[in-house]
Structures are given as structure tokens and as C-alpha cells.
Amino acid sequence: MKYLSGTNPQTGEQLTGEYPIANEQTVDTAMQKAWTAWKTYRTFSGKKKATFLRAIAEEIEQAEGLVDRAMQESGLPEGRIKGERGRTCNQLRMFADLVENGSWVEATIDQAQPDRQPIPKADIRKMLVPTGPVVVFTASNFPLAFSTAGGDTASALAAGNPVVVKAHESHPGTNDIVSKAILRAAKKTGMPEGVYATLYGEGHKVGQQLVLHPLTKSVAFTGSFRGGKALYDLAGKRSEPIPVFAEMGSVNPIFILPEKLKNGASDLAAQIANSVNLGVGQFCTNPGILVAMQGEGIEQLKSDMKAAFSQITPACMLNQGIYQNFESKKEALLQESGVETEFRFNGDVDAPNARPAIASVDAVHFLMNENLQEEVFGPFTLLVSCRDEVEFLKVANHFAGQLTATIMGEQEEVTKYTELFGILQEKVGRLIFNGVPTGVEVCHSMQHGGPYPATTDGRFTSVGTAAIKRFARPVAFQDCPEALLPDELKDGNPLKIVRVVDGEWKIA
């Protein structure tokens, strides 16, 4: 049997611990157990699932060595890892509250009207039900919050689905610690065997086997466009195609309006520089493109951004592959026609410490070159300068789907740019005003997803409680005997959840 080990990206040191690489048999065993578990787990009450989710959070908080191991495998600082651990546990508890309440199933009832003319009306009742085993691919840039027990796993378990996690090669030891915490929680709360499993693999083989397995019913992925699109295409070739909910990155453009640029270029430069360099630029919401009109303030913005970037100490990226990809894409973009290098860190640093950079280009060249819209994953941003409002709006229209877009403007001028507002609504999942896109609040109203190619399905979010709907489907019951109905749809509303009855919202 082959094994996988963790590596410290900063030192190149191989870390302790060996993790077995899965083969076709172990993949099949995990999926068979998940399928068997689903037959039981899908019937569990919201209260019982909530107990499980809260127990996972408690076990993660008590897990020894988790913070240190995550730091060693990711190169991220202690404060960041502790913050991620808190976010991970808060997400689990948020989903626990959601399923304990129970109203998320969208119970809808149309009562029978046997005397209706010209034909009687049947009794029809509908709700969301779990879809079956979910395969989760963990993210490289969030070893906890978008990983083993992150939002995908939490929302899939909350919906009533077993989860099989494909561990990321960059943090196998972190995955092992968190997986053991989940399994301890499962045992303590009486969950069926197979409700959770994790598998390790090198390259693409194990991931492909998981996606193609006939008992896999959906897939969640956070990572590159290339990786997400490959999984999406693979799932579409199955005899039974399944959904792949892939978040695949974004350049998250910031549109700076003229008055804001004229009055606050220095403040904008500091705010944007901090956002671009946060976490060594390794956020899917990193603002990779800035768009502004030529005129008063744009040279000041460039100057102050250069000064802010020059104060940044190059820091370790998540792994050698991400570092090499960043350097390659950055250098390639800087060589594109019409692109000017505004700032590039040229000091001596060892790989995989990222060298931040700023570039600029005029709108004419930007609109002619699709390569300039590609994500450079790391501490880099491109300033697009427009001659007038016509070019400004053309650039906005030129963007493909994004996770976010931002409008920076004075209060009185923002409302004048209604056309820009309309264009960006069509392009993004979250439209921000006078803020930066980095930092995604985990809450009920968050939309972390956008039109393709930001995600494979812009109707859904991977952050916040609405993420649960990715792993559920509606089922209608027509003239179903009361004894067979789920409690959520029974007369008298035994669970006291919010329901729509004959077109009216009720708790009765």
C-alpha cells in the first residue's frame, strides 16, 4: 500500500504521519457504507442531526495538536488558523440551529378540494429531502473552514446526507485530526457507520473514482477553474449525471467612481492593498482587477498603492504548486501587450514566498485580450484605466461571471450609476458598496457563488445556511396517507415549523 505524507511549505520538511492512498476497492467500500448509512441517516430528526453537528464542533475545539499541524502544513499563522477553527465550529452550530428549527425544508401544503368544479383538487404536500451520499473535495487555501468539516460537509450532513471527503494533498495531517473528531462525534451521538469517511490520494485518480461511483449523488468542490470544470465534465459523462457544485475562483473587480477617486485615492490605496495581500492573496475573493476612469486621482492611487505594496513582506504561499502557478501567471500577464508593470517586489526571497505585484492597462487593450481577465491567484492586481464612462461600462459588460464585484463611490454619485449597477447584478453573486470583497460573512443572507465560470451553478451558495439546499431536492406527496407523511407535512404541524398552507405562511 502506498502512503501520503504532509510537507511544510516553508521549509520543505516532510512531516510525521503516513496516510494510506485509496484504491478502487477502498473507494467502493466507503461509498457502499455511505449508501447504507443514508438509508438510516436521512430519517433522523432535525434535533438528532443537530446534536451530531454540535458534537463535531466540540470535538474539533478539543482536538489536540490541530492548530500546530494546520500551521505546519499550510504556512498560515496561528491567528489565521485559530480564526478558521472558530469559523468552522460556528458554521456547524449554525447548521445545527437550522435543522433543529426544521423550517428549512420549505414544507408546502395544498389541501384537497373534493367538491371543486369542474374537477376535484387533490391533496398535495411538498418538502425538501436529502439526495444521498455527497463527495466533498477540500480546499487548499482554507485547511479548516472550507475543508474536512467545513461548510460543504456541514451543510451536506445537515441536509441528511453522509459525506465522503477527498482530503487535500497539502494538509493530510490536518484532515486526519479533524476526521477523527467527526468520527468520535458520530459514535457519541449514535450515528450509523459510514455517515462520514475520508480518503487520501495523489493526483486525480481517487477523485475521478469518487465522482464516477454510481452511489455518489452530488459533489462539492472549492478550487481552480480547471479542477472544478474537469469534475463537472466528468460527472456529466456518467450514465446518471449528478450535480457538481464547484466554486472555481474569481477576479472580483472593484469599480472606482470618479468623485471617490478624486477625494480619497490614498485611503482607497491602503484599503485595496490590504485586501489584495490578505492571506498572501490566496482568497477566492481577492480583488484581482481595479477599474477606474482616467483623471484626477488615478496617478495618486497608483503611487499610494506602490508605496503600500512596498511595505509588504513576502510571505509563504500554501504549497509549491500554488507558488509556481502564481509566478508563472503573473509573469505571463506582465508580458501581455499594453500591460505596464507598476510595482514588482524584486528583493531576494526563497520560494514559496510570493512576490507581490501591480500592473496597469488601458481599457482598449483590456477589452481586446481575454487573457487579462484570468485570475492570478496570489498578491497581484491589475488596474484598468478608462477614458470615459462609455469605456467604463464596456469593461463592466466584458466581465464573465464573478463571485463578487464592488462599487467604490461617494454616496451622492453611487445612485447616478444605475446602468453599472444593473450590469454588475447580472455578473455576480454579491455586489459590494464601499468595502472590499475579502472576508465572507457566514450568515443566512450570504451568497457566495456567482454565474459561470465563478461557479458551475450560480443559483446556489457555498457559504451560509442556504448552502444546505445544494444537497436536497423537492418531493411532492399526492393524497398520501397521514401515517406515511413526514412529520413536516402532517396535519396539526407536530414540529411547529413555518409552512405554506394553501398559499399562506403559517405555524399551525
C-alpha positions in Angstrom: 0.0 0.0 0.0 1.2 3.5 -0.8 1.1 6.3 1.7 0.9 10.1 1.6 2.8 12.4 3.9 2.4 16.1 4.7 5.1 18.7 3.9 5.9 22.1 5.5 5.7 24.5 2.5 8.1 27.0 4.1 10.9 24.5 4.9 10.2 21.6 2.6 10.4 19.3 5.6 8.4 16.1 5.4 6.1 15.9 8.4 5.3 13.0 10.6 2.4 10.7 9.8 1.6 8.5 6.8 -1.9 8.3 5.3 -3.0 5.4 3.1 -3.7 6.2 -0.5 -7.1 4.9 -1.5 -7.6 2.4 -4.3 -10.7 1.4 -6.2 -11.7 -1.1 -3.5 -11.4 1.4 -0.6 -13.4 3.9 -2.7 -16.1 1.4 -3.3 -16.2 0.3 0.4 -16.6 4.0 1.6 -19.4 4.6 -0.9 -21.2 1.4 -0.1 -21.1 2.2 3.6 -22.3 5.8 2.9 -25.2 4.5 0.9 -26.2 2.1 3.7 -25.9 4.9 6.3 -28.0 7.2 4.2 -31.0 4.8 4.4 -31.0 5.4 8.1 -29.5 8.9 8.5 -32.0 10.5 6.1 -34.8 9.6 8.5 -33.2 11.2 11.6 -34.9 14.2 13.1 -33.5 17.7 12.8 -32.9 17.5 16.6 -30.8 14.4 16.3 -28.7 15.7 13.4 -28.2 19.0 15.3 -26.8 17.0 18.2 -24.3 15.4 15.9 -23.2 18.7 14.3 -22.7 20.3 17.7 -20.7 17.3 18.9 -18.4 17.7 15.9 -17.8 21.3 16.8 -17.0 20.3 20.4 -14.6 17.6 19.3 -12.8 19.9 16.9 -12.4 22.5 19.6 -10.9 19.9 21.9 -8.7 18.2 19.3 -5.0 18.2 20.4 -2.4 19.5 18.0 -4.8 20.7 15.4 -3.7 24.3 15.2 0.0 23.4 15.1 -0.5 20.8 12.4 -2.6 23.1 10.3 0.1 25.8 10.6 2.9 23.4 9.6 1.0 22.1 6.5 -0.3 25.5 5.3 2.3 28.1 6.3 -0.5 30.2 7.7 -0.1 32.0 11.0 -1.6 30.9 14.3 -4.1 33.7 14.4 -5.5 32.8 11.0 -5.8 29.1 11.9 -7.5 29.8 15.2 -9.9 32.1 13.4 -10.6 29.4 10.9 -11.2 26.9 13.6 -13.7 29.2 15.2 -15.5 29.8 11.9 -15.6 26.0 11.2 -17.3 25.4 14.6 -19.6 28.3 14.3 -20.8 27.0 10.9 -21.5 23.6 12.3 -23.6 25.2 15.1 -25.4 27.4 12.7 -26.5 24.5 10.7 -27.4 22.6 13.9 -29.7 25.5 14.8 -31.2 25.5 11.2 -32.1 21.8 11.1 -33.3 21.8 14.7 -35.7 24.5 13.8 -36.8 22.5 10.8 -38.4 25.2 8.6 -35.6 25.0 6.0 -37.4 22.1 4.3 -39.8 24.5 2.8 -42.9 22.5 3.7 -45.8 23.5 1.3 -49.3 22.1 1.5 -52.3 22.5 -0.8 -55.2 20.9 0.9 -57.7 18.8 -1.1 -60.9 20.3 -2.5 -63.0 17.3 -3.4 -66.0 19.5 -4.4 -64.1 21.8 -6.7 -65.6 22.2 -10.2 -65.1 21.2 -12.9 -62.7 18.7 -11.3 -61.7 17.9 -7.7 -58.4 19.1 -6.4 -56.0 16.5 -4.9 -54.2 17.0 -1.6 -50.6 17.8 -2.5 -47.8 18.3 0.0 -44.1 19.1 -0.8 -40.8 19.4 1.0 -37.1 19.2 0.5 -35.4 15.8 1.2 -31.8 14.7 1.2 -30.3 13.5 -2.1 -27.8 10.8 -1.0 -24.1 10.5 -0.4 -22.0 13.6 -1.1 -18.4 13.7 -2.1 -16.5 16.8 -0.8 -13.2 17.9 -2.3 -11.4 20.1 0.3 -9.8 23.4 -0.5 -6.1 24.2 -0.3 -6.5 27.8 0.9 -8.7 27.0 3.9 -7.4 23.9 5.7 -10.3 24.1 8.2 -13.2 26.3 7.1 -13.5 25.0 3.5 -12.1 21.7 4.2 -12.8 18.4 6.1 -15.5 19.8 8.4 -16.1 23.0 6.5 -19.2 24.4 5.0 -19.7 21.8 2.4 -19.5 18.9 4.9 -21.6 20.7 7.5 -24.4 21.6 5.0 -24.4 18.1 3.5 -24.7 16.4 6.9 -27.3 18.9 8.0 -29.4 18.1 5.0 -29.3 14.4 5.9 -26.6 13.1 3.6 -23.5 11.0 4.5 -20.2 12.6 3.4 -17.1 11.1 1.9 -14.2 13.7 2.0 -11.3 13.6 -0.5 -8.5 15.0 1.6 -6.3 17.7 0.1 -2.7 16.6 -0.5 -1.4 19.7 1.1 -2.8 19.0 4.6 -3.4 15.3 5.2 -2.4 15.5 8.8 -4.9 18.3 9.5 -7.6 16.3 7.7 -6.7 13.2 9.9 -7.2 15.2 13.1 -10.5 16.7 12.0 -11.8 13.4 10.6 -11.1 11.6 13.8 -13.0 14.4 15.6 -16.0 13.8 13.3 -15.9 10.1 13.8 -15.8 10.5 17.6 -18.8 12.8 17.4 -20.6 10.2 15.3 -20.0 7.4 17.7 -21.0 9.6 20.7 -24.3 10.6 19.1 -25.3 7.2 17.7 -24.8 8.0 14.0 -24.8 5.0 11.6 -21.4 3.6 10.4 -20.5 5.2 7.1 -22.1 8.6 7.8 -18.6 10.0 7.4 -15.4 8.8 5.7 -12.3 10.3 4.3 -9.9 9.1 1.6 -6.4 10.2 0.5 -5.0 10.2 -3.0 -2.3 11.6 -5.2 -3.1 13.2 -8.5 -6.6 12.8 -9.9 -7.3 9.1 -9.8 -9.1 8.8 -6.4 -11.2 11.9 -7.1 -12.3 10.6 -10.5 -13.3 7.3 -9.0 -15.4 9.1 -6.4 -17.2 11.2 -8.9 -17.8 8.2 -11.2 -19.0 5.9 -8.4 -22.7 5.1 -9.0 -23.6 5.7 -5.4 -22.3 9.3 -5.4 -25.3 11.6 -5.7 -23.5 15.0 -5.7 -20.1 16.6 -5.4 -18.9 19.8 -3.7 -15.6 21.4 -4.8 -13.6 24.6 -4.0 -10.6 25.3 -6.1 -9.4 26.2 -9.5 -11.4 26.6 -12.7 -9.5 23.8 -14.3 -10.1 21.4 -11.4 -13.8 22.3 -11.0 -14.6 22.2 -14.7 -12.9 18.8 -15.0 -15.1 17.3 -12.3 -18.2 18.9 -13.7 -17.5 17.4 -17.2 -16.7 14.0 -15.7 -20.0 14.0 -13.7 -21.9 14.8 -16.9 -20.5 11.8 -18.7 -21.9 9.3 -16.1 -24.8 7.1 -17.1 -26.6 9.0 -14.3 -25.3 12.6 -14.4 -25.0 14.2 -11.0 -24.6 17.9 -9.9 -21.2 19.2 -9.2 -21.3 22.4 -7.0 -17.9 23.8 -7.8 -16.6 27.2 -6.7 -13.8 28.0 -9.2 -12.5 31.4 -8.4 -13.0 35.0 -9.5 -11.1 38.2 -10.1 -13.7 40.2 -8.1 -13.4 43.6 -9.9 -13.6 46.8 -8.0 -15.1 49.8 -9.9 -13.9 53.1 -8.6 -16.2 56.1 -9.4 -14.6 59.5 -10.2 -15.5 61.5 -7.1 -14.4 58.8 -4.8 -11.1 58.5 -6.7 -10.6 62.3 -6.6 -11.4 62.7 -2.9 -10.0 59.5 -1.4 -7.3 58.0 -3.6 -4.9 57.5 -0.6 -7.5 55.8 1.6 -8.6 53.6 -1.3 -5.0 52.6 -2.0 -4.4 51.4 1.6 -7.7 49.6 1.7 -7.2 47.8 -1.6 -3.6 47.0 -0.9 -4.5 45.3 2.4 -7.3 43.3 0.7 -5.1 42.2 -2.2 -2.3 41.0 0.1 -4.5 39.5 2.8 -3.5 35.8 3.3 -0.8 36.3 0.6 -3.6 36.9 -1.9 -4.9 33.4 -1.6 -8.6 34.1 -1.3 -11.2 33.4 -3.9 -12.5 36.9 -3.2 -9.2 38.6 -3.8 -9.7 41.9 -5.8 -7.6 41.0 -8.9 -8.8 43.8 -11.1 -9.5 47.5 -10.4 -11.4 49.7 -12.9 -11.2 53.5 -12.8 -11.6 56.4 -15.2 -8.6 58.5 -16.2 -8.4 61.8 -14.5 -7.8 63.4 -11.1 -6.7 60.8 -8.5 -5.7 57.9 -10.7 -1.9 58.7 -10.5 -2.3 59.3 -6.8 -3.9 55.9 -6.5 -1.1 54.2 -8.4 1.6 56.0 -6.3 0.0 55.2 -3.0 -0.6 51.6 -3.9 3.0 51.2 -4.9 4.0 52.6 -1.5 1.6 50.3 0.3 2.8 47.2 -1.6 6.5 48.1 -1.0 5.8 47.7 2.7 4.5 44.2 2.3 6.9 41.4 3.5 6.7 38.5 1.1 5.1 35.5 2.8 4.8 31.8 2.3 2.2 30.5 -0.1 0.2 27.4 0.6 2.4 25.0 -1.4 4.9 24.9 -4.2 2.3 24.2 -6.9 0.3 27.3 -6.0 3.5 29.4 -5.8 4.8 28.3 -9.2 1.4 28.9 -10.7 1.3 32.4 -9.3 4.7 33.3 -10.5 4.0 31.8 -14.0 0.7 33.6 -14.5 1.9 36.8 -13.0 4.9 37.0 -15.3 2.9 35.9 -18.3 0.3 38.7 -17.7 3.0 41.3 -17.2 4.3 40.4 -20.7 0.9 40.9 -22.4 0.5 43.7 -24.9 -0.3 47.1 -23.4 0.4 46.0 -19.8 2.7 48.2 -17.7 4.3 46.9 -14.5 3.6 49.5 -11.8 5.2 47.6 -9.0 7.1 44.3 -8.6 8.9 43.1 -5.5 12.4 42.4 -6.6 14.1 41.5 -3.3 15.8 38.2 -2.6 13.3 35.7 -1.2 13.1 32.0 -1.3 10.3 30.0 -2.8 7.4 29.7 -2.0 7.4 33.3 -0.7 5.2 35.3 -3.1 6.5 38.5 -4.7 3.6 41.0 -4.8 2.9 43.0 -8.0 0.7 45.7 -9.5 0.1 46.2 -13.2 -1.9 48.6 -15.3 -3.5 48.6 -18.7 -5.9 50.8 -20.7 -9.4 49.7 -21.4 -8.7 49.3 -25.2 -6.1 46.6 -24.6 -8.1 45.0 -21.8 -11.2 44.6 -24.0 -9.1 43.1 -26.8 -7.4 40.5 -24.7 -9.3 37.8 -22.8 -6.1 36.7 -21.0 -6.2 39.8 -18.9 -9.4 38.7 -17.2 -7.9 35.4 -15.9 -7.3 35.0 -12.2 -3.8 35.4 -10.9 -4.1 33.6 -7.6 -1.9 35.5 -5.2 -0.9 39.0 -4.2 -1.5 40.7 -7.6 -3.9 43.2 -9.0 -4.4 44.9 -12.4 -5.6 48.5 -12.8 -7.7 49.1 -15.9 -8.0 52.8 -16.9 -10.9 54.0 -18.9 -11.1 57.2 -21.0 -14.7 57.9 -20.1 -17.9 56.4 -18.8 -18.6 54.6 -22.1 -15.4 52.6 -21.7 -16.1 52.1 -18.0 -19.4 50.4 -18.8 -17.9 48.4 -21.7 -15.4 47.0 -19.3 -18.1 46.1 -16.8 -20.1 44.3 -19.6 -16.9 42.5 -20.7 -16.5 40.5 -17.4 -17.6 36.9 -17.2 -19.4 35.6 -14.1 -17.8 36.6 -10.8 -18.2 35.8 -7.1 -18.3 39.5 -6.3 -18.0 43.0 -7.7 -17.5 46.2 -5.8 -18.6 49.8 -6.4 -16.5 52.4 -4.6 -18.2 55.8 -4.8 -19.3 58.8 -2.8 -22.8 58.5 -1.5 -24.3 61.0 -3.9 -22.6 59.6 -7.0 -23.3 55.9 -6.5 -27.0 56.3 -7.2 -26.3 58.0 -10.5 -24.6 54.9 -11.9 -27.7 52.8 -12.3 -26.5 51.3 -15.6 -23.3 50.0 -13.9 -25.5 48.7 -11.0 -27.7 46.8 -13.5 -24.8 45.3 -15.4 -23.0 44.1 -12.3 -26.1 42.5 -10.8 -26.1 40.2 -13.9 -22.4 39.3 -13.4 -22.0 38.4 -9.7 -23.4 36.7 -6.6 -22.5 39.5 -4.2 -22.4 43.2 -5.1 -20.5 45.3 -2.5 -20.5 49.0 -1.9 -17.5 50.9 -0.5 -16.0 47.8 1.0 -13.6 45.1 -0.1 -14.6 41.6 -1.1 -12.2 39.7 1.1 -14.0 38.5 4.3 -17.1 36.5 3.7 -19.7 36.6 6.5 -21.2 33.3 7.4 -24.9 34.2 7.8 -28.3 33.4 6.5 -28.3 36.0 3.7 -24.8 35.4 2.3 -24.5 34.5 -1.4 -21.1 33.0 -2.1 -21.4 31.9 -5.6 -21.9 33.5 -9.0 -22.6 32.9 -12.6 -20.3 30.6 -14.6 -17.3 30.5 -14.6 -17.2 31.6 -11.0 -19.2 28.5 -10.1 -20.9 25.7 -12.0 -24.3 26.8 -10.7 -24.9 30.4 -9.7 -28.2 29.6 -8.1 -26.5 28.3 -5.0 -24.1 29.4 -2.3 -21.3 27.6 -0.6 -21.4 29.9 2.5 -24.3 30.5 4.8 -27.3 28.4 5.7 -28.7 28.4 2.2 -25.8 26.1 1.2 -27.9 23.2 2.6 -30.2 23.4 -0.5 -27.5 22.1 -2.8 -27.9 18.7 -1.2 -31.7 18.4 -1.1 -34.4 18.0 -3.7 -38.2 18.6 -3.6 -40.6 15.7 -3.3 -44.4 16.1 -3.6 -46.8 13.7 -1.9 -50.2 13.5 -3.5 -53.2 12.1 -1.5 -50.6 10.4 0.8 -52.0 8.6 3.9 -51.3 10.7 7.0 -49.3 7.8 8.6 -46.8 7.8 5.8 -46.3 11.5 5.6 -43.1 13.1 7.1 -43.8 14.9 10.3 -43.0 18.2 8.5 -46.1 17.7 6.3 -48.6 16.2 8.8 -51.8 17.8 9.8 -51.5 19.8 13.0 -47.9 20.6 12.2 -46.4 18.5 15.0 -42.9 20.0 14.6 -44.3 23.6 14.7 -42.3 24.7 11.7 -43.1 27.5 9.3 -45.1 26.1 6.4 -47.0 27.4 3.4 -50.6 26.2 3.6 -52.9 27.0 0.7 -50.7 29.8 -0.2 -50.3 31.4 3.2 -47.4 31.3 5.6 -48.4 29.6 8.8 -47.1 28.0 12.0 -50.1 25.9 12.8 
